[in-house]
Amino acid sequence: MRFPINCNDSLSVWHMTANPITGSVRVRWFSNPTVQYKHTASRRAILSLLWYSKGSKGQWVNCHCLQRHQTVTL
């Protein structure tokens, strides 16, 4: 089950969804919204993002997601 994250106030993240059960995060950046990146993050970090989502989305992805990611071109 993926939860959409509100990114209306973000200047770097176009769209983001998170699944706290599997620890997966899918991100589309403003620089290239046709490419979707699949990251992994800890369940605790994803739940923290879902409960308190007033921080910077770009900084959250940079801090909590692992360096390995998969690229999916839409």
Secondary structure, 3 states (H helix, E strand, C coil): CCEEECCCCCCCEEEEEEECCCCEEEEEECCEEEEEEEEECCHHHHHHHHHCCCCCHHHHHHHHCCCCCEEEEC
